[in-house]
Amino acid sequence: MNKRDFAFDKVNYILLAVGMVIVVIGFLLMTGPGSSNTVYEPDIFSARRIKVAPVVCLFGFVSMIYAVMRKPKDKENKD
């Protein structure tokens, strides 16, 4: 099997993994204590959970799309 048979190269997989890690970090930034019927938690409206975390997730998804769309560079084999 030749390397040209694969749609992705090593860089594509690394970019996909980095994008997934960024998305997971974004979702972890969204976590926190929640409110209930008896206790109000104002942290649910913090800037970290409403503004920062979604932007981090969006950046991760965009980087994953780039990793999928990126075309691997062809190297000429001199056999």
All heavy atoms as a GROMACS GRO file, in nm:
protein
  621
    1MET      N    1   0.084  -0.117   0.000
    1MET     CA    2   0.000   0.000   0.000
    1MET      C    3   0.089   0.124   0.000
    1MET      O    4   0.181   0.136   0.080
    1MET     CB    5  -0.092  -0.002   0.122
    1MET     CG    6  -0.196   0.103   0.120
    1MET     SD    7  -0.314   0.075   0.250
    1MET     CE    8  -0.460   0.076   0.156
    2ASN      N    9   0.060   0.216  -0.086
    2ASN     CA   10   0.140   0.335  -0.104
    2ASN      C   11   0.083   0.449  -0.019
    2ASN      O   12  -0.035   0.452   0.012
    2ASN     CB   13   0.138   0.374  -0.252
    2ASN     CG   14   0.248   0.470  -0.288
    2ASN    OD1   15   0.323   0.515  -0.202
    2ASN    ND2   16   0.258   0.501  -0.414
    3LYS      N   17   0.170   0.542   0.019
    3LYS     CA   18   0.123   0.656   0.098
    3LYS      C   19   0.024   0.743   0.022
    3LYS      O   20  -0.055   0.813   0.081
    3LYS     CB   21   0.242   0.742   0.142
    3LYS     CG   22   0.311   0.690   0.264
    3LYS     CD   23   0.408   0.795   0.312
    3LYS     CE   24   0.410   0.791   0.462
    3LYS     NZ   25   0.489   0.896   0.521
    4ARG      N   26   0.027   0.740  -0.108
    4ARG     CA   27  -0.065   0.821  -0.188
    4ARG      C   28  -0.208   0.768  -0.182
    4ARG      O   29  -0.300   0.836  -0.223
    4ARG     CB   30  -0.019   0.824  -0.333
    4ARG     CG   31   0.110   0.898  -0.352
    4ARG     CD   32   0.145   0.906  -0.496
    4ARG     NE   33   0.276   0.964  -0.513
    4ARG     CZ   34   0.328   0.992  -0.630
    4ARG    NH1   35   0.261   0.965  -0.741
    4ARG    NH2   36   0.447   1.044  -0.639
    5ASP      N   37  -0.227   0.649  -0.131
    5ASP     CA   38  -0.361   0.591  -0.123
    5ASP      C   39  -0.443   0.650  -0.009
    5ASP      O   40  -0.564   0.634  -0.005
    5ASP     CB   41  -0.353   0.439  -0.106
    5ASP     CG   42  -0.290   0.372  -0.228
    5ASP    OD1   43  -0.292   0.432  -0.337
    5ASP    OD2   44  -0.239   0.261  -0.212
    6PHE      N   45  -0.379   0.716   0.085
    6PHE     CA   46  -0.449   0.772   0.200
    6PHE      C   47  -0.496   0.914   0.170
    6PHE      O   48  -0.428   0.991   0.104
    6PHE     CB   49  -0.359   0.773   0.324
    6PHE     CG   50  -0.322   0.636   0.372
    6PHE    CD1   51  -0.192   0.590   0.362
    6PHE    CD2   52  -0.417   0.553   0.426
    6PHE    CE1   53  -0.158   0.465   0.406
    6PHE    CE2   54  -0.384   0.426   0.471
    6PHE     CZ   55  -0.253   0.382   0.461
    7ALA      N   56  -0.613   0.947   0.221
    7ALA     CA   57  -0.666   1.082   0.200
    7ALA      C   58  -0.596   1.186   0.287
    7ALA      O   59  -0.582   1.300   0.249
    7ALA     CB   60  -0.816   1.084   0.227
    8PHE      N   61  -0.552   1.144   0.406
    8PHE     CA   62  -0.487   1.235   0.501
    8PHE      C   63  -0.342   1.195   0.519
    8PHE      O   64  -0.306   1.080   0.503
    8PHE     CB   65  -0.555   1.232   0.638
    8PHE     CG   66  -0.696   1.284   0.639
    8PHE    CD1   67  -0.784   1.244   0.737
    8PHE    CD2   68  -0.740   1.375   0.546
    8PHE    CE1   69  -0.913   1.292   0.742
    8PHE    CE2   70  -0.869   1.424   0.550
    8PHE     CZ   71  -0.955   1.382   0.648
    9ASP      N   72  -0.262   1.293   0.558
    9ASP     CA   73  -0.126   1.261   0.597
    9ASP      C   74  -0.112   1.286   0.747
    9ASP      O   75  -0.210   1.314   0.816
    9ASP     CB   76  -0.023   1.340   0.515
    9ASP     CG   77  -0.034   1.491   0.534
    9ASP    OD1   78  -0.130   1.536   0.599
    9ASP    OD2   79   0.054   1.563   0.485
   10LYS      N   80   0.010   1.273   0.797
   10LYS     CA   81   0.034   1.284   0.940
   10LYS      C   82  -0.008   1.421   0.995
   10LYS      O   83  -0.064   1.431   1.103
   10LYS     CB   84   0.183   1.260   0.967
   10LYS     CG   85   0.220   1.258   1.111
   10LYS     CD   86   0.369   1.228   1.127
   10LYS     CE   87   0.408   1.228   1.272
   10LYS     NZ   88   0.552   1.200   1.289
   11VAL      N   89   0.016   1.526   0.918
   11VAL     CA   90  -0.017   1.662   0.963
   11VAL      C   91  -0.168   1.677   0.978
   11VAL      O   92  -0.216   1.740   1.073
   11VAL     CB   93   0.041   1.766   0.865
   11VAL    CG1   94   0.000   1.906   0.905
   11VAL    CG2   95   0.192   1.755   0.857
   12ASN      N   96  -0.246   1.617   0.887
   12ASN     CA   97  -0.392   1.624   0.898
   12ASN      C   98  -0.440   1.561   1.029
   12ASN      O   99  -0.527   1.617   1.097
   12ASN     CB  100  -0.458   1.554   0.780
   12ASN     CG  101  -0.444   1.629   0.652
   12ASN    OD1  102  -0.339   1.624   0.590
   12ASN    ND2  103  -0.548   1.700   0.612
   13TYR      N  104  -0.385   1.446   1.062
   13TYR     CA  105  -0.426   1.379   1.186
   13TYR      C  106  -0.385   1.459   1.309
   13TYR      O  107  -0.460   1.465   1.407
   13TYR     CB  108  -0.369   1.238   1.192
   13TYR     CG  109  -0.435   1.145   1.093
   13TYR    CD1  110  -0.364   1.089   0.988
   13TYR    CD2  111  -0.570   1.114   1.105
   13TYR    CE1  112  -0.425   1.004   0.898
   13TYR    CE2  113  -0.632   1.029   1.016
   13TYR     CZ  114  -0.559   0.975   0.912
   13TYR     OH  115  -0.620   0.891   0.823
   14ILE      N  116  -0.268   1.520   1.305
   14ILE     CA  117  -0.225   1.602   1.418
   14ILE      C  118  -0.318   1.722   1.434
   14ILE      O  119  -0.360   1.756   1.545
   14ILE     CB  120  -0.078   1.645   1.400
   14ILE    CG1  121   0.014   1.524   1.413
   14ILE    CG2  122  -0.040   1.754   1.499
   14ILE    CD1  123   0.158   1.551   1.377
   15LEU      N  124  -0.352   1.788   1.322
   15LEU     CA  125  -0.444   1.902   1.329
   15LEU      C  126  -0.582   1.861   1.379
   15LEU      O  127  -0.646   1.935   1.455
   15LEU     CB  128  -0.454   1.970   1.193
   15LEU     CG  129  -0.329   2.043   1.144
   15LEU    CD1  130  -0.347   2.091   1.001
   15LEU    CD2  131  -0.297   2.159   1.235
   16LEU      N  132  -0.629   1.743   1.338
   16LEU     CA  133  -0.758   1.695   1.388
   16LEU      C  134  -0.753   1.671   1.539
   16LEU      O  135  -0.847   1.707   1.612
   16LEU     CB  136  -0.796   1.565   1.317
   16LEU     CG  137  -0.874   1.578   1.188
   16LEU    CD1  138  -0.885   1.444   1.118
   16LEU    CD2  139  -1.010   1.634   1.214
   17ALA      N  140  -0.645   1.611   1.586
   17ALA     CA  141  -0.632   1.585   1.729
   17ALA      C  142  -0.625   1.714   1.809
   17ALA      O  143  -0.689   1.727   1.914
   17ALA     CB  144  -0.508   1.500   1.755
   18VAL      N  145  -0.551   1.812   1.758
   18VAL     CA  146  -0.542   1.942   1.826
   18VAL      C  147  -0.680   2.009   1.830
   18VAL      O  148  -0.720   2.065   1.932
   18VAL     CB  149  -0.437   2.032   1.758
   18VAL    CG1  150  -0.445   2.174   1.808
   18VAL    CG2  151  -0.298   1.976   1.780
   19GLY      N  152  -0.753   2.002   1.718
   19GLY     CA  153  -0.888   2.059   1.715
   19GLY      C  154  -0.980   1.993   1.815
   19GLY      O  155  -1.059   2.060   1.882
   20MET      N  156  -0.971   1.861   1.827
   20MET     CA  157  -1.055   1.790   1.925
   20MET      C  158  -1.021   1.830   2.067
   20MET      O  159  -1.111   1.849   2.150
   20MET     CB  160  -1.038   1.639   1.909
   20MET     CG  161  -1.110   1.581   1.792
   20MET     SD  162  -1.094   1.402   1.797
   20MET     CE  163  -1.096   1.367   1.624
   21VAL      N  164  -0.893   1.845   2.096
   21VAL     CA  165  -0.851   1.887   2.230
   21VAL      C  166  -0.904   2.028   2.260
   21VAL      O  167  -0.952   2.055   2.371
   21VAL     CB  168  -0.697   1.881   2.243
   21VAL    CG1  169  -0.649   1.949   2.369
   21VAL    CG2  170  -0.650   1.736   2.239
   22ILE      N  171  -0.899   2.117   2.162
   22ILE     CA  172  -0.950   2.253   2.182
   22ILE      C  173  -1.100   2.251   2.209
   22ILE      O  174  -1.150   2.322   2.296
   22ILE     CB  175  -0.916   2.342   2.060
   22ILE    CG1  176  -0.765   2.364   2.052
   22ILE    CG2  177  -0.988   2.475   2.068
   22ILE    CD1  178  -0.720   2.432   1.925
   23VAL      N  179  -1.174   2.167   2.138
   23VAL     CA  180  -1.319   2.157   2.161
   23VAL      C  181  -1.347   2.103   2.301
   23VAL      O  182  -1.435   2.153   2.372
   23VAL     CB  183  -1.385   2.069   2.053
   23VAL    CG1  184  -1.528   2.036   2.088
   23VAL    CG2  185  -1.378   2.138   1.917
   24VAL      N  186  -1.272   2.003   2.343
   24VAL     CA  187  -1.292   1.947   2.478
   24VAL      C  188  -1.262   2.053   2.583
   24VAL      O  189  -1.335   2.065   2.682
   24VAL     CB  190  -1.204   1.821   2.497
   24VAL    CG1  191  -1.200   1.778   2.641
   24VAL    CG2  192  -1.256   1.707   2.410
   25ILE      N  193  -1.156   2.131   2.562
   25ILE     CA  194  -1.125   2.240   2.656
   25ILE      C  195  -1.240   2.340   2.661
   25ILE      O  196  -1.279   2.387   2.768
   25ILE     CB  197  -0.993   2.308   2.617
   25ILE    CG1  198  -0.876   2.215   2.645
   25ILE    CG2  199  -0.975   2.440   2.692
   25ILE    CD1  200  -0.743   2.264   2.591
   26GLY      N  201  -1.298   2.372   2.546
   26GLY     CA  202  -1.413   2.463   2.543
   26GLY      C  203  -1.532   2.409   2.622
   26GLY      O  204  -1.597   2.483   2.696
   27PHE      N  205  -1.559   2.280   2.606
   27PHE     CA  206  -1.670   2.221   2.681
   27PHE      C  207  -1.640   2.216   2.830
   27PHE      O  208  -1.730   2.234   2.913
   27PHE     CB  209  -1.704   2.082   2.629
   27PHE     CG  210  -1.792   2.084   2.507
   27PHE    CD1  211  -1.743   2.044   2.384
   27PHE    CD2  212  -1.922   2.126   2.514
   27PHE    CE1  213  -1.822   2.048   2.271
   27PHE    CE2  214  -2.004   2.130   2.402
   27PHE     CZ  215  -1.952   2.090   2.280
   28LEU      N  216  -1.514   2.193   2.866
   28LEU     CA  217  -1.479   2.194   3.008
   28LEU      C  218  -1.493   2.334   3.068
   28LEU      O  219  -1.528   2.348   3.185
   28LEU     CB  220  -1.336   2.142   3.027
   28LEU     CG  221  -1.316   1.993   3.004
   28LEU    CD1  222  -1.169   1.956   3.015
   28LEU    CD2  223  -1.399   1.912   3.102
   29LEU      N  224  -1.465   2.437   2.986
   29LEU     CA  225  -1.484   2.573   3.034
   29LEU      C  226  -1.631   2.605   3.058
   29LEU      O  227  -1.664   2.694   3.138
   29LEU     CB  228  -1.426   2.673   2.935
   29LEU     CG  229  -1.274   2.682   2.927
   29LEU    CD1  230  -1.230   2.770   2.811
   29LEU    CD2  231  -1.217   2.734   3.058
   30MET      N  232  -1.720   2.535   2.989
   30MET     CA  233  -1.864   2.560   3.008
   30MET      C  234  -1.920   2.494   3.133
   30MET      O  235  -2.029   2.529   3.177
   30MET     CB  236  -1.942   2.506   2.887
   30MET     CG  237  -1.938   2.593   2.766
   30MET     SD  238  -2.052   2.532   2.642
   30MET     CE  239  -1.952   2.549   2.497
   31THR      N  240  -1.848   2.400   3.189
   31THR     CA  241  -1.901   2.328   3.305
   31THR      C  242  -1.894   2.414   3.429
   31THR      O  243  -1.819   2.512   3.437
   31THR     CB  244  -1.822   2.198   3.330
   31THR    OG1  245  -1.687   2.231   3.359
   31THR    CG2  246  -1.831   2.105   3.213
   32GLY      N  247  -1.971   2.377   3.526
   32GLY     CA  248  -1.974   2.448   3.653
   32GLY      C  249  -2.102   2.415   3.728
   32GLY      O  250  -2.185   2.337   3.681
   33PRO      N  251  -2.116   2.475   3.843
   33PRO     CA  252  -2.238   2.447   3.921
   33PRO      C  253  -2.361   2.503   3.853
   33PRO      O  254  -2.356   2.607   3.788
   33PRO     CB  255  -2.211   2.516   4.054
   33PRO     CG  256  -2.113   2.623   4.022
   33PRO     CD  257  -2.028   2.569   3.911
   34GLY      N  258  -2.470   2.433   3.866
   34GLY     CA  259  -2.595   2.477   3.807
   34GLY      C  260  -2.690   2.528   3.912
   34GLY      O  261  -2.671   2.508   4.031
   35SER      N  262  -2.792   2.595   3.866
   35SER     CA  263  -2.895   2.644   3.958
   35SER      C  264  -3.002   2.537   3.976
   35SER      O  265  -3.021   2.450   3.890
   35SER     CB  266  -2.959   2.771   3.903
   35SER     OG  267  -2.867   2.876   3.906
   36SER      N  268  -3.071   2.544   4.087
   36SER     CA  269  -3.184   2.455   4.112
   36SER      C  270  -3.303   2.540   4.156
   36SER      O  271  -3.294   2.663   4.162
   36SER     CB  272  -3.148   2.350   4.219
   36SER     OG  273  -3.126   2.414   4.343
   37ASN      N  274  -3.412   2.476   4.189
   37ASN     CA  275  -3.530   2.550   4.232
   37ASN      C  276  -3.509   2.620   4.366
   37ASN      O  277  -3.572   2.722   4.394
   37ASN     CB  278  -3.650   2.456   4.244
   37ASN     CG  279  -3.698   2.411   4.107
   37ASN    OD1  280  -3.673   2.476   4.008
   37ASN    ND2  281  -3.766   2.298   4.103
   38THR      N  282  -3.421   2.568   4.448
   38THR     CA  283  -3.401   2.627   4.581
   38THR      C  284  -3.278   2.717   4.588
   38THR      O  285  -3.273   2.807   4.670
   38THR     CB  286  -3.386   2.515   4.686
   38THR    OG1  287  -3.277   2.430   4.648
   38THR    CG2  288  -3.513   2.434   4.697
   39VAL      N  289  -3.180   2.694   4.503
   39VAL     CA  290  -3.055   2.771   4.509
   39VAL      C  291  -3.028   2.834   4.373
   39VAL      O  292  -3.028   2.767   4.270
   39VAL     CB  293  -2.936   2.680   4.547
   39VAL    CG1  294  -2.806   2.759   4.547
   39VAL    CG2  295  -2.958   2.615   4.681
   40TYR      N  296  -3.007   2.966   4.373
   40TYR     CA  297  -2.971   3.038   4.251
   40TYR      C  298  -2.820   3.054   4.245
   40TYR      O  299  -2.757   3.101   4.340
   40TYR     CB  300  -3.038   3.175   4.248
   40TYR     CG  301  -2.990   3.261   4.133
   40TYR    CD1  302  -3.026   3.232   4.002
   40TYR    CD2  303  -2.906   3.369   4.156
   40TYR    CE1  304  -2.980   3.309   3.897
   40TYR    CE2  305  -2.861   3.447   4.051
   40TYR     CZ  306  -2.898   3.416   3.922
   40TYR     OH  307  -2.853   3.492   3.818
   41GLU      N  308  -2.761   3.012   4.137
   41GLU     CA  309  -2.617   3.023   4.118
   41GLU      C  310  -2.589   3.125   4.008
   41GLU      O  311  -2.614   3.099   3.891
   41GLU     CB  312  -2.560   2.886   4.081
   41GLU     CG  313  -2.411   2.882   4.065
   41GLU     CD  314  -2.336   2.912   4.194
   41GLU    OE1  315  -2.373   2.856   4.297
   41GLU    OE2  316  -2.242   2.992   4.187
   42PRO      N  317  -2.538   3.244   4.043
   42PRO     CA  318  -2.514   3.347   3.940
   42PRO      C  319  -2.400   3.312   3.845
   42PRO      O  320  -2.385   3.375   3.741
   42PRO     CB  321  -2.482   3.473   4.022
   42PRO     CG  322  -2.439   3.423   4.154
   42PRO     CD  323  -2.509   3.292   4.177
   43ASP      N  324  -2.321   3.211   3.878
   43ASP     CA  325  -2.208   3.172   3.793
   43ASP      C  326  -2.254   3.116   3.658
   43ASP      O  327  -2.174   3.109   3.565
   43ASP     CB  328  -2.122   3.068   3.866
   43ASP     CG  329  -1.993   3.039   3.792
   43ASP    OD1  330  -1.929   3.137   3.748
   43ASP    OD2  331  -1.958   2.922   3.777
   44ILE      N  332  -2.382   3.081   3.644
   44ILE     CA  333  -2.428   3.030   3.516
   44ILE      C  334  -2.426   3.138   3.409
   44ILE      O  335  -2.426   3.107   3.290
   44ILE     CB  336  -2.570   2.967   3.525
   44ILE    CG1  337  -2.673   3.069   3.568
   44ILE    CG2  338  -2.570   2.847   3.615
   44ILE    CD1  339  -2.815   3.019   3.561
   45PHE      N  340  -2.419   3.264   3.449
   45PHE     CA  341  -2.414   3.374   3.353
   45PHE      C  342  -2.276   3.440   3.349
   45PHE      O  343  -2.262   3.553   3.307
   45PHE     CB  344  -2.520   3.479   3.388
   45PHE     CG  345  -2.659   3.426   3.382
   45PHE    CD1  346  -2.735   3.412   3.496
   45PHE    CD2  347  -2.714   3.387   3.261
   45PHE    CE1  348  -2.864   3.362   3.490
   45PHE    CE2  349  -2.842   3.336   3.254
   45PHE     CZ  350  -2.917   3.323   3.370
   46SER      N  351  -2.173   3.367   3.389
   46SER     CA  352  -2.038   3.425   3.388
   46SER      C  353  -1.988   3.438   3.244
   46SER      O  354  -2.031   3.366   3.153
   46SER     CB  355  -1.941   3.338   3.469
   46SER     OG  356  -1.920   3.216   3.403
   47ALA      N  357  -1.896   3.531   3.224
   47ALA     CA  358  -1.840   3.554   3.090
   47ALA      C  359  -1.766   3.431   3.039
   47ALA      O  360  -1.766   3.404   2.919
   47ALA     CB  361  -1.747   3.674   3.094
   48ARG      N  362  -1.705   3.356   3.129
   48ARG     CA  363  -1.633   3.235   3.089
   48ARG      C  364  -1.727   3.134   3.026
   48ARG      O  365  -1.694   3.073   2.924
   48ARG     CB  366  -1.563   3.173   3.211
   48ARG     CG  367  -1.497   3.039   3.182
   48ARG     CD  368  -1.440   2.978   3.308
   48ARG     NE  369  -1.538   2.957   3.411
   48ARG     CZ  370  -1.590   2.838   3.442
   48ARG    NH1  371  -1.552   2.731   3.379
   48ARG    NH2  372  -1.681   2.827   3.537
   49ARG      N  373  -1.844   3.117   3.084
   49ARG     CA  374  -1.938   3.014   3.036
   49ARG      C  375  -2.021   3.061   2.917
   49ARG      O  376  -2.067   2.979   2.839
   49ARG     CB  377  -2.030   2.972   3.150
   49ARG     CG  378  -1.954   2.897   3.258
   49ARG     CD  379  -2.037   2.868   3.378
   49ARG     NE  380  -2.122   2.752   3.355
   49ARG     CZ  381  -2.200   2.700   3.447
   49ARG    NH1  382  -2.204   2.754   3.567
   49ARG    NH2  383  -2.275   2.597   3.420
   50ILE      N  384  -2.043   3.191   2.904
   50ILE     CA  385  -2.130   3.241   2.797
   50ILE      C  386  -2.052   3.291   2.677
   50ILE      O  387  -2.097   3.278   2.563
   50ILE     CB  388  -2.221   3.352   2.852
   50ILE    CG1  389  -2.321   3.291   2.948
   50ILE    CG2  390  -2.292   3.424   2.740
   50ILE    CD1  391  -2.419   3.390   3.006
   51LYS      N  392  -1.934   3.348   2.698
   51LYS     CA  393  -1.860   3.410   2.588
   51LYS      C  394  -1.733   3.334   2.551
   51LYS      O  395  -1.710   3.304   2.434
   51LYS     CB  396  -1.824   3.554   2.622
   51LYS     CG  397  -1.945   3.643   2.639
   51LYS     CD  398  -1.905   3.781   2.680
   51LYS     CE  399  -2.031   3.865   2.705
   51LYS     NZ  400  -2.000   3.995   2.759
   52VAL      N  401  -1.650   3.306   2.649
   52VAL     CA  402  -1.518   3.248   2.620
   52VAL      C  403  -1.529   3.104   2.572
   52VAL      O  404  -1.471   3.067   2.469
   52VAL     CB  405  -1.428   3.257   2.746
   52VAL    CG1  406  -1.294   3.189   2.720
   52VAL    CG2  407  -1.407   3.401   2.786
   53ALA      N  408  -1.602   3.020   2.643
   53ALA     CA  409  -1.611   2.878   2.609
   53ALA      C  410  -1.670   2.854   2.470
   53ALA      O  411  -1.615   2.773   2.394
   53ALA     CB  412  -1.690   2.804   2.716
   54PRO      N  413  -1.779   2.920   2.431
   54PRO     CA  414  -1.828   2.898   2.294
   54PRO      C  415  -1.731   2.943   2.186
   54PRO      O  416  -1.721   2.878   2.081
   54PRO     CB  417  -1.958   2.980   2.289
   54PRO     CG  418  -2.002   2.991   2.429
   54PRO     CD  419  -1.876   2.997   2.509
   55VAL      N  420  -1.656   3.050   2.211
   55VAL     CA  421  -1.558   3.094   2.112
   55VAL      C  422  -1.445   2.992   2.101
   55VAL      O  423  -1.396   2.962   1.991
   55VAL     CB  424  -1.504   3.235   2.149
   55VAL    CG1  425  -1.385   3.272   2.062
   55VAL    CG2  426  -1.614   3.338   2.136
   56VAL      N  427  -1.403   2.936   2.214
   56VAL     CA  428  -1.299   2.833   2.212
   56VAL      C  429  -1.349   2.711   2.135
   56VAL      O  430  -1.276   2.654   2.053
   56VAL     CB  431  -1.257   2.795   2.356
   56VAL    CG1  432  -1.166   2.674   2.358
   56VAL    CG2  433  -1.187   2.913   2.423
   57CYS      N  434  -1.473   2.669   2.159
   57CYS     CA  435  -1.530   2.555   2.086
   57CYS      C  436  -1.540   2.585   1.937
   57CYS      O  437  -1.506   2.500   1.854
   57CYS     CB  438  -1.668   2.520   2.141
   57CYS     SG  439  -1.665   2.441   2.300
   58LEU      N  440  -1.583   2.705   1.903
   58LEU     CA  441  -1.593   2.742   1.762
   58LEU      C  442  -1.456   2.738   1.695
   58LEU      O  443  -1.442   2.686   1.584
   58LEU     CB  444  -1.654   2.882   1.749
   58LEU     CG  445  -1.667   2.935   1.607
   58LEU    CD1  446  -1.769   2.852   1.530
   58LEU    CD2  447  -1.705   3.080   1.608
   59PHE      N  448  -1.353   2.790   1.763
   59PHE     CA  449  -1.218   2.784   1.710
   59PHE      C  450  -1.173   2.640   1.690
   59PHE      O  451  -1.110   2.606   1.589
   59PHE     CB  452  -1.122   2.858   1.803
   59PHE     CG  453  -0.980   2.857   1.755
   59PHE    CD1  454  -0.942   2.930   1.644
   59PHE    CD2  455  -0.885   2.781   1.820
   59PHE    CE1  456  -0.811   2.929   1.599
   59PHE    CE2  457  -0.755   2.778   1.777
   59PHE     CZ  458  -0.717   2.852   1.666
   60GLY      N  459  -1.207   2.551   1.783
   60GLY     CA  460  -1.172   2.410   1.769
   60GLY      C  461  -1.242   2.346   1.651
   60GLY      O  462  -1.179   2.270   1.574
   61PHE      N  463  -1.370   2.374   1.633
   61PHE     CA  464  -1.443   2.317   1.520
   61PHE      C  465  -1.391   2.370   1.386
   61PHE      O  466  -1.378   2.295   1.290
   61PHE     CB  467  -1.593   2.344   1.533
   61PHE     CG  468  -1.662   2.259   1.635
   61PHE    CD1  469  -1.735   2.317   1.737
   61PHE    CD2  470  -1.654   2.121   1.630
   61PHE    CE1  471  -1.799   2.239   1.832
   61PHE    CE2  472  -1.717   2.042   1.724
   61PHE     CZ  473  -1.789   2.101   1.825
   62VAL      N  474  -1.358   2.499   1.382
   62VAL     CA  475  -1.302   2.556   1.258
   62VAL      C  476  -1.167   2.493   1.226
   62VAL      O  477  -1.138   2.462   1.111
   62VAL     CB  478  -1.292   2.710   1.270
   62VAL    CG1  479  -1.210   2.769   1.157
   62VAL    CG2  480  -1.431   2.772   1.271
   63SER      N  481  -1.086   2.472   1.328
   63SER     CA  482  -0.956   2.409   1.302
   63SER      C  483  -0.972   2.264   1.258
   63SER      O  484  -0.894   2.214   1.175
   63SER     CB  485  -0.866   2.418   1.426
   63SER     OG  486  -0.920   2.343   1.532
   64MET      N  487  -1.074   2.195   1.307
   64MET     CA  488  -1.100   2.058   1.261
   64MET      C  489  -1.147   2.058   1.116
   64MET      O  490  -1.108   1.971   1.037
   64MET     CB  491  -1.202   1.990   1.352
   64MET     CG  492  -1.147   1.956   1.488
   64MET     SD  493  -1.270   1.893   1.602
   64MET     CE  494  -1.319   1.743   1.524
   65ILE      N  495  -1.229   2.155   1.079
   65ILE     CA  496  -1.273   2.165   0.939
   65ILE      C  497  -1.154   2.193   0.849
   65ILE      O  498  -1.140   2.133   0.742
   65ILE     CB  499  -1.381   2.274   0.926
   65ILE    CG1  500  -1.510   2.229   0.993
   65ILE    CG2  501  -1.406   2.309   0.780
   65ILE    CD1  502  -1.615   2.337   1.007
   66TYR      N  503  -1.064   2.280   0.894
   66TYR     CA  504  -0.944   2.306   0.816
   66TYR      C  505  -0.860   2.179   0.800
   66TYR      O  506  -0.806   2.152   0.692
   66TYR     CB  507  -0.859   2.416   0.880
   66TYR     CG  508  -0.724   2.431   0.815
   66TYR    CD1  509  -0.712   2.489   0.690
   66TYR    CD2  510  -0.609   2.382   0.878
   66TYR    CE1  511  -0.589   2.501   0.629
   66TYR    CE2  512  -0.486   2.393   0.816
   66TYR     CZ  513  -0.477   2.452   0.692
   66TYR     OH  514  -0.355   2.462   0.632
   67ALA      N  515  -0.849   2.101   0.908
   67ALA     CA  516  -0.769   1.978   0.902
   67ALA      C  517  -0.828   1.880   0.802
   67ALA      O  518  -0.754   1.808   0.734
   67ALA     CB  519  -0.761   1.915   1.041
   68VAL      N  520  -0.959   1.875   0.792
   68VAL     CA  521  -1.023   1.783   0.697
   68VAL      C  522  -1.008   1.835   0.554
   68VAL      O  523  -0.984   1.760   0.460
   68VAL     CB  524  -1.172   1.763   0.733
   68VAL    CG1  525  -1.246   1.690   0.624
   68VAL    CG2  526  -1.184   1.689   0.865
   69MET      N  527  -1.019   1.967   0.536
   69MET     CA  528  -1.014   2.024   0.403
   69MET      C  529  -0.871   2.039   0.349
   69MET      O  530  -0.852   2.051   0.228
   69MET     CB  531  -1.081   2.162   0.402
   69MET     CG  532  -1.226   2.159   0.443
   69MET     SD  533  -1.329   2.064   0.334
   69MET     CE  534  -1.336   2.172   0.195
   70ARG      N  535  -0.773   2.037   0.436
   70ARG     CA  536  -0.633   2.056   0.395
   70ARG      C  537  -0.590   1.942   0.305
   70ARG      O  538  -0.608   1.825   0.335
   70ARG     CB  539  -0.545   2.059   0.520
   70ARG     CG  540  -0.400   2.080   0.490
   70ARG     CD  541  -0.317   2.069   0.617
   70ARG     NE  542  -0.176   2.066   0.587
   70ARG     CZ  543  -0.109   1.957   0.552
   70ARG    NH1  544  -0.170   1.842   0.547
   70ARG    NH2  545   0.019   1.962   0.524
   71LYS      N  546  -0.530   1.978   0.193
   71LYS     CA  547  -0.483   1.879   0.099
   71LYS      C  548  -0.338   1.844   0.131
   71LYS      O  549  -0.254   1.934   0.140
   71LYS     CB  550  -0.493   1.934  -0.044
   71LYS     CG  551  -0.455   1.834  -0.149
   71LYS     CD  552  -0.475   1.892  -0.287
   71LYS     CE  553  -0.437   1.788  -0.392
   71LYS     NZ  554  -0.450   1.841  -0.526
   72PRO      N  555  -0.308   1.715   0.146
   72PRO     CA  556  -0.170   1.676   0.175
   72PRO      C  557  -0.078   1.712   0.058
   72PRO      O  558  -0.118   1.704  -0.059
   72PRO     CB  559  -0.176   1.525   0.193
   72PRO     CG  560  -0.318   1.493   0.215
   72PRO     CD  561  -0.397   1.601   0.148
   73LYS      N  562   0.042   1.751   0.090
   73LYS     CA  563   0.138   1.783  -0.014
   73LYS      C  564   0.190   1.655  -0.076
   73LYS      O  565   0.224   1.560  -0.007
   73LYS     CB  566   0.253   1.864   0.045
   73LYS     CG  567   0.211   2.000   0.095
   73LYS     CD  568   0.332   2.079   0.138
   73LYS     CE  569   0.308   2.218   0.183
   73LYS     NZ  570   0.184   2.261   0.228
   74ASP      N  571   0.197   1.651  -0.208
   74ASP     CA  572   0.252   1.534  -0.279
   74ASP      C  573   0.403   1.547  -0.285
   74ASP      O  574   0.457   1.650  -0.321
   74ASP     CB  575   0.197   1.527  -0.422
   74ASP     CG  576   0.054   1.478  -0.425
   74ASP    OD1  577   0.013   1.410  -0.331
   74ASP    OD2  578  -0.017   1.510  -0.523
   75LYS      N  579   0.466   1.440  -0.246
   75LYS     CA  580   0.612   1.435  -0.256
   75LYS      C  581   0.647   1.344  -0.373
   75LYS      O  582   0.595   1.233  -0.387
   75LYS     CB  583   0.673   1.382  -0.127
   75LYS     CG  584   0.654   1.476  -0.010
   75LYS     CD  585   0.719   1.422   0.113
   75LYS     CE  586   0.698   1.516   0.229
   75LYS     NZ  587   0.757   1.466   0.351
   76GLU      N  588   0.736   1.390  -0.455
   76GLU     CA  589   0.778   1.311  -0.569
   76GLU      C  590   0.871   1.200  -0.522
   76GLU      O  591   0.971   1.226  -0.457
   76GLU     CB  592   0.851   1.400  -0.671
   76GLU     CG  593   0.761   1.503  -0.735
   76GLU     CD  594   0.657   1.439  -0.826
   76GLU    OE1  595   0.687   1.338  -0.889
   76GLU    OE2  596   0.544   1.492  -0.830
   77ASN      N  597   0.834   1.077  -0.552
   77ASN     CA  598   0.920   0.963  -0.520
   77ASN      C  599   1.016   0.940  -0.635
   77ASN      O  600   0.975   0.921  -0.747
   77ASN     CB  601   0.836   0.837  -0.496
   77ASN     CG  602   0.757   0.846  -0.370
   77ASN    OD1  603   0.791   0.921  -0.280
   77ASN    ND2  604   0.651   0.768  -0.361
   78LYS      N  605   1.143   0.942  -0.604
   78LYS     CA  606   1.244   0.917  -0.708
   78LYS      C  607   1.295   0.776  -0.690
   78LYS      O  608   1.392   0.751  -0.620
   78LYS     CB  609   1.357   1.020  -0.695
   78LYS     CG  610   1.310   1.159  -0.723
   78LYS     CD  611   1.422   1.258  -0.716
   78LYS     CE  612   1.370   1.398  -0.746
   78LYS     NZ  613   1.472   1.498  -0.744
   79ASP      N  614   1.225   0.682  -0.751
   79ASP     CA  615   1.261   0.541  -0.741
   79ASP      C  616   1.354   0.500  -0.852
   79ASP      O  617   1.345   0.531  -0.961
   79ASP     CB  618   1.138   0.452  -0.745
   79ASP     CG  619   1.051   0.476  -0.623
   79ASP    OD1  620   1.109   0.491  -0.514
   79ASP    OD2  621   0.927   0.479  -0.638
   0.00000   0.00000   0.00000
